[in-house]
Amino acid sequence: MENKFRISLITFLLILAITMTMVLVFHQPPYIPLFISYIITFAIVLINGFSPQELINMSIKGIKKGINVMIMLLLIGALVALWKQNGTLPALIYYASHFLKPQAFLVVSFITTSIISMILGTAVGTASTIGIVIMGLAHGFGYSLPIVAGAVISGSFIGDRTSPLAGNVILLSDMGEIEQYNVLKSLFKTAIPTFVLTGLLYYLLSLHINISSPHTFDNLAAIILKNYKINFFLFLAPIMIITLAFFRISTKINLSIAVLLSYFVSLLNGYNPIDSLKVIMLGNISNIPEFKSIFSGGGMISIFPMIGVVTFATALSGILEGTGIIKAVFRKAQKIKNPKIAYLVTMFLSTLMAVITCNQALSVILPSRIMLDVFRNLNVKSDMMVRAIADSGMILAGIIPWNLAAMLPSAVLGVKVIDYLPYAYLNLLFPILSILIVFIESNKQYSNATIEEF
């Protein structure tokens, strides 16, 4: 047992070292270190008694779990390209410009995306609607795209974590075996101060931003009206996305309907059917010289590097789960006797799973299976466990370059995760404030009755 723990720990450390060094230091695309990590992990477990066929089957099982994500990524690529071709994105930018002004753009962008994400309960849905519009406006205002993307991601993930409609909140409720109301009550203890501090930081940052092209946007509205047919049909797909997300229709079905609808809108606006299919595959090429960078791009081909990331990430995750490497590391946590340590270890394990498995859901499920009994044995309510998970792996998944939860909104916004990471203040602040708050709470003198409130 001890030997298996050492092997598991060494494997984890190697994966972390390779992936983080190559991505963060050498700026390599995530699929390269993930492929190397997969080969090394394959070799380690092969030496320790597993057959090649067993490992291949585990890899295939893992990849199958990622097929839906691959499909969604391809749909996002197609949708973005069609919106740029048929005028949906220009139309949204045109009307949004009447409400979002350069002076308070960063703070308003954060607040607006936060409101939408709390309504929709999904980061992808938020990024696919208001997020893509804000990024288009950022082009026009001359703002730094990574900074604005950071604000959009921050706003998108507050609802992904805290909205009553969020699938993550339901998952936390199930894994913690507690009522959803109690989950939300616990989550808001850290959500409110984090949200306020994040907004303050964006305000302070906006005071020091020099807008590179303050007059560019003055001409954008006229150029849009000159080159695109603005009509009601352009808004059908965005309205459909918001409506279906609100009624919790699966993201894959939602995006599929949006792509089909957007394709027919392209035809209604006079675009050739074959040309529109080419746009779906290869992306749009704008004929507007002044804003070519805004209205060009997208397409399924632009998603292929992300497909590589998903493939190697899920294959690696399949081996880590199938060989019991993850469980071997987690078992050590069962011996914890201190509530504060249990909280910190839960955060660590959740973050580790977000990094290693590249899957946001697994960063919730796997730590919960081990830590739920630990918290119960310590006479601490499980809403503390779910808060620790929500404030760590679940929220940090949005800024891990190789995590699926980050790749989907990144594909929509057109900004690399590694570029917006330093500006996603909400995601970065959650674990810090969560630790501070739990230590402030724990400094009180607890009786057996009050420990349950800790």
NORBEL-V452487 format. One record per pair of residues at least 12 apart in sequence whose ideal C-beta (glycine too) atoms are under 7 Angstrom apart, sorted by sequence separation. I is the first residue (numbers start at 1). J is the second residue. D is the distance in whole Angstrom. If there is no record, write none. Layout:
I_J_D + I_J_D
This chain:
284_296_6 + 333_345_5 + 442_454_6 + 42_55_6 + 113_126_6 + 116_129_7 + 135_148_6 + 241_254_6 + 244_257_7 + 263_276_6 + 284_297_7 + 350_363_5 + 353_366_5 + 372_385_6 + 441_454_6 + 19_33_4 + 116_130_5 + 134_148_6 + 135_149_7 + 169_183_6 + 283_297_5 + 284_298_6 + 353_367_6 + 371_385_5 + 18_33_5 + 19_34_7 + 169_184_7 + 283_298_5 + 283_299_3 + 333_349_7 + 401_417_4 + 113_130_6 + 135_152_7 + 240_257_6 + 241_258_5 + 282_299_5 + 350_367_5 + 368_385_7 + 401_418_5 + 18_36_6 + 19_37_6 + 112_130_6 + 113_131_6 + 134_152_6 + 240_258_6 + 281_299_6 + 283_301_7 + 349_367_4 + 399_417_6 + 18_37_5 + 280_299_7 + 281_300_5 + 282_301_6 + 283_302_6 + 330_349_7 + 164_184_6 + 279_299_7 + 280_300_6 + 281_301_6 + 113_134_7 + 131_152_5 + 237_258_5 + 240_261_6 + 346_367_6 + 368_389_7 + 15_37_5 + 367_389_6 + 399_421_5 + 237_261_5 + 109_134_5 + 127_152_6 + 131_156_6 + 162_187_5 + 236_261_6 + 237_262_5 + 346_371_5 + 364_389_5 + 399_424_5 + 14_40_6 + 15_41_7 + 161_187_7 + 162_188_7 + 398_424_7 + 237_265_7 + 399_427_5 + 127_156_5 + 162_191_5 + 236_265_7 + 342_371_7 + 398_427_5 + 11_41_6 + 126_156_4 + 363_393_3 + 364_394_6 + 234_265_6 + 363_394_6 + 396_427_6 + 233_265_5 + 342_374_5 + 395_427_5 + 11_44_6 + 123_156_4 + 126_159_7 + 158_191_7 + 342_375_6 + 123_157_5 + 360_394_6 + 363_397_6 + 233_268_6 + 395_430_5 + 396_431_7 + 105_141_6 + 320_356_6 + 330_366_7 + 334_370_7 + 342_378_6 + 7_44_7 + 96_133_5 + 100_137_6 + 123_160_4 + 158_195_6 + 320_357_7 + 333_370_5 + 360_397_4 + 105_143_6 + 117_155_6 + 121_159_6 + 122_160_6 + 333_371_6 + 336_374_6 + 350_388_7 + 102_141_5 + 109_148_6 + 113_152_5 + 117_156_5 + 120_159_6 + 339_378_5 + 346_385_6 + 350_389_5 + 354_393_4 + 391_430_5 + 392_431_5 + 93_133_6 + 97_137_6 + 118_158_7 + 229_269_5 + 317_357_4 + 326_366_6 + 330_370_4 + 334_374_6 + 353_393_6 + 391_431_6 + 7_48_6 + 92_133_4 + 96_137_6 + 106_147_7 + 110_151_4 + 114_155_4 + 117_158_6 + 118_159_4 + 317_358_6 + 333_374_6 + 339_380_5 + 343_384_6 + 347_388_5 + 351_392_5 + 106_148_7 + 109_151_5 + 113_155_3 + 117_159_3 + 121_163_4 + 317_359_6 + 346_388_4 + 350_392_4 + 351_393_5 + 354_396_6 + 89_132_6 + 93_136_4 + 109_152_6 + 112_155_7 + 113_156_5 + 117_160_6 + 346_389_6 + 350_393_3 + 354_397_5 + 360_403_7 + 391_434_4 + 93_137_6 + 110_154_6 + 114_158_5 + 121_165_3 + 122_166_7 + 154_198_6 + 347_391_7 + 350_394_7 + 358_402_5 + 360_404_7 + 106_151_5 + 110_155_5 + 114_159_7 + 118_163_5 + 120_165_7 + 121_166_4 + 313_358_4 + 343_388_5 + 347_392_4 + 351_396_6 + 355_400_6 + 358_403_5 + 359_404_6 + 360_405_4 + 117_163_7 + 121_167_7 + 354_400_6 + 358_404_6 + 89_136_6 + 93_140_7 + 354_403_6 + 151_202_6 + 80_132_7 + 227_288_6 + 223_288_6 + 143_209_7 + 223_290_6 + 143_211_6 + 223_291_7 + 142_211_5 + 379_448_6 + 141_211_6 + 142_212_4 + 384_454_7 + 142_213_3 + 220_291_7 + 380_451_6 + 381_452_5 + 142_214_6 + 379_451_6 + 380_452_7 + 379_452_7 + 142_216_6 + 380_454_6 + 140_216_6 + 141_217_5 + 140_217_4 + 140_220_5 + 165_248_7 + 347_431_6 + 110_198_7 + 111_199_7 + 110_199_6 + 313_402_6 + 107_199_6 + 110_202_5 + 309_402_5 + 310_404_6 + 107_202_5 + 343_438_5 + 106_202_5 + 107_203_5 + 309_407_6 + 340_438_7 + 106_205_6 + 107_206_6 + 340_439_7 + 106_206_4 + 306_407_5 + 340_442_5 + 339_442_7 + 306_411_6 + 303_411_6 + 102_211_6 + 129_238_5 + 102_214_7 + 129_241_6 + 339_451_7 + 128_241_6 + 129_242_6 + 339_454_6 + 125_241_6 + 297_414_6 + 97_217_7 + 125_245_4 + 120_242_7 + 122_245_6 + 97_221_6 + 120_245_4 + 120_246_6 + 94_221_6 + 119_246_7 + 124_251_6 + 122_251_7 + 94_224_5 + 93_224_7 + 90_224_4 + 94_230_7 + 91_228_7 + 90_228_5 + 91_230_5 + 87_228_4 + 87_229_6 + 87_230_7 + 91_234_4 + 91_235_7 + 88_234_5 + 92_238_7 + 87_234_5 + 86_234_7 + 88_237_6 + 88_238_7 + 139_291_7 + 139_293_7 + 139_294_4 + 136_294_6 + 88_262_7 + 79_255_6 + 86_262_6 + 82_259_7 + 88_265_7 + 72_251_6 + 76_255_7 + 79_258_6 + 83_262_6 + 86_265_5 + 72_252_5 + 75_255_4 + 79_259_5 + 82_262_4 + 86_266_4 + 71_252_6 + 75_256_6 + 78_259_5 + 82_263_6 + 85_266_6 + 87_269_6 + 72_255_6 + 79_262_6 + 86_269_5 + 68_252_6 + 75_259_6 + 82_266_6 + 86_271_6 + 85_271_6 + 175_364_6 + 171_361_7 + 175_365_6 + 85_276_7 + 172_364_6 + 176_368_7 + 171_364_5 + 175_368_4 + 82_276_7 + 85_279_5 + 168_364_7 + 176_372_7 + 82_279_6 + 186_383_4 + 190_387_7 + 81_279_5 + 82_280_7 + 186_384_7 + 81_280_6 + 85_284_4 + 84_284_4 + 183_383_6 + 186_386_7 + 187_387_6 + 182_383_5 + 186_387_5 + 190_391_6 + 78_280_4 + 81_283_5 + 84_286_7 + 81_284_5 + 183_386_6 + 187_390_6 + 178_382_6 + 90_295_6 + 177_382_6 + 178_383_6 + 89_295_7 + 176_382_4 + 176_383_6 + 176_385_6 + 176_386_4 + 84_295_5 + 175_386_7 + 84_296_7 + 84_297_7 + 84_298_6 + 172_386_4 + 81_298_3 + 172_389_7 + 80_298_4 + 81_299_4 + 172_390_6 + 77_298_6 + 78_299_7 + 77_299_5 + 78_300_6 + 77_300_5 + 202_425_7 + 201_425_5 + 77_302_5 + 74_300_5 + 77_303_4 + 168_394_6 + 198_425_5 + 198_426_4 + 74_303_5 + 161_390_5 + 73_303_5 + 198_429_6 + 194_426_6 + 197_429_6 + 73_306_5 + 161_394_6 + 73_307_7 + 161_395_5 + 194_429_5 + 194_430_5 + 70_307_5 + 157_395_6 + 194_433_5 + 70_310_5 + 190_430_7 + 193_433_6 + 69_310_5 + 157_398_5 + 190_433_6 + 66_310_5 + 190_434_5 + 66_311_7 + 153_398_6 + 190_437_6 + 63_311_6 + 66_314_3 + 189_437_7 + 65_314_6 + 63_314_5 + 62_314_4 + 63_315_5 + 62_315_5 + 156_409_6 + 62_317_5 + 63_318_7 + 59_315_4 + 62_318_2 + 153_409_6 + 61_318_5 + 59_318_5 + 58_318_5 + 59_319_6 + 58_319_5 + 61_322_7 + 152_413_6 + 55_319_6 + 58_322_3 + 149_413_5 + 149_415_4 + 153_420_6 + 158_426_6 + 146_415_6 + 157_426_6 + 145_415_5 + 150_420_4 + 154_424_5 + 157_427_6 + 149_420_4 + 153_424_5 + 154_425_6 + 151_423_7 + 154_426_4 + 50_323_6 + 146_419_4 + 150_423_3 + 154_427_6 + 31_305_6 + 38_312_5 + 45_319_6 + 146_420_5 + 150_424_4 + 153_427_7 + 34_309_6 + 41_316_6 + 123_398_6 + 150_425_7 + 29_305_6 + 147_423_5 + 31_308_4 + 35_312_5 + 38_315_6 + 42_319_7 + 146_423_6 + 31_309_5 + 34_312_4 + 38_316_5 + 41_319_6 + 45_323_5 + 131_409_7 + 135_413_5 + 30_309_5 + 34_313_5 + 37_316_6 + 135_414_7 + 132_412_6 + 31_312_6 + 131_412_6 + 132_413_7 + 34_316_6 + 123_405_7 + 127_409_4 + 131_413_6 + 124_408_5 + 128_412_5 + 124_409_6 + 127_412_4 + 123_409_5 + 127_413_6 + 11_325_6 + 8_325_4 + 12_329_6 + 8_328_4 + 9_329_6 + 8_329_5 + 5_328_5 + 4_328_5 + 5_329_7 + 5_332_7 + 76_408_7 + 80_412_7 + 73_407_7 + 77_411_7 + 69_404_5 + 73_408_7 + 76_411_5 + 72_408_6 + 76_412_5 + 73_411_6 + 16_355_7 + 15_356_6 + 12_356_6 + 34_402_6 + 30_401_5 + 30_402_4 + 23_401_5 + 19_402_7 + 23_418_7
